[in-house]
Amino acid sequence: MAVNPEFIYFQMNFFEEIRNILNRHHLRLQFRSIRDTSNPFELPNEKFIKLFRLNKTATLELIQDLEMFVNEPTRKDKVPFHLQVFASLLFYSQGGYQTTVGEDYNLGISQPMISRILNKISNLISVHLLPRYIKFPTTANEVINVKEGFLNKGFLFPNVIGTIDCTHIAIVSPKIDHPVTPAVAYLNRKGFHSINVQAIFDSNLMILNVNARYPGAVHDAAIWEASSIHRYCRRRYQEGIRNNYLLGDSGYPIQPWLMTPILDAPPNTPQAVYNDRHIRTRNVVERGFGVWKARFRCLRKDRVLHYSHATAGRIIYACAVLHNICRKYNIQNELDANMNDDEDGNDNYINANDNVNDDILTEGRFIRGQIVNQMVLN
């Protein structure tokens, strides 16, 4: 009986397909086994911190804190939660593409899975941990502690409760014709698309406040004027709480609670002394941004975040929380030495509002003059 060649061809294809299915299934089992048995905690301490930025104690606490807010059934083919956290930490710290993160250390996580994990972990951190780890000083004791922190580090500017500035975090260009967030809204003065992130640092480089809501084309002063911290400072001042100052550069308007440099101060004058002390103290925010971006490289200009503003914002908030956790545990490394944010510079030009003669600006200039006089006496 003659054998039909088409039947032989069908059999060959059929068995080849079965072999491919079995191979893929075996590979999935291998990846699942690797994921379930992977234990980054077995890495040496120095290697662990270099990869994940946190130490083992802080990482374990982070995993335990986040697990409290995860209410989903465990399935054998899902990535274990602790490895989801590790995969996210790798992305934050290395700033590489998702495929690079997913292939590191035999995690066996696909790129789409990494994307979902990153969004999930970033959301958990920004929603549940940000209020715990990022707090602006509001009580009398908190304010005193921040002021004393600046003085104890040798900064000679009085009554400082924080240093403020903005920095640009690069993101992929949104659609040009997007009805809500068109690309032009994110094109900053340096020529790349970004989120303009406002942050306030204390003398220990702890982030006291962070705001990642605004596109790159929005000016620092406009972000400040619309911020909840500005409203809080203004309200407290109106309630009679005085002598609490944030320090900002000349891109901000002078206000009774926000001290800025004196423009064109002649050398060897009290105004020049004021500027020198102001610059030295305000440099804390530049160093803070530098350390933050060096530790979490996904925030750097050359590591563009390929996400929407909402998702990128959650990543930024997560990295701010993790930065403060590093400071809390005093995790020191080479990233903390002489590191300033030199990626996008400052808006050091005269802000138009600074020349408007309204009551707030007038009172701000008056208070700045009083500080100058006090520095002469001291």
Secondary structure, DSSP 8 states (H G I E B T S, - for coil): ----HHHHHHHHHHHHHHHHHHHHHHHHHHHHHHHHH--GGGS-HHHHHHHHSS-HHHHHHHHHHHHTT------TTS--HHHHHHHHHHHHHH---HHHHHHGGG----HHHHHHHHHHHHHHIIIIIHHHH-----SHHHHHHHHHHHHHTT--SSSEEEEEEEEEEEB----TT-SSS-GGGGB-TTSSBEEEEEEEE-TT--EEEEEEEEETTS-HHHHHHTSHHHHHHHHHHHTT--S-EEE--TTS--BTTEE---TT--TTSHHHHHHHHHHHHHHHHHHHHHHHHHHSGGGSTTS-B-S-HHHHHHHHHHHHHHHHHHHHTT---GGGSS----SS----S--GGGG---HHHHHHHHHHHHHHHHHHH-
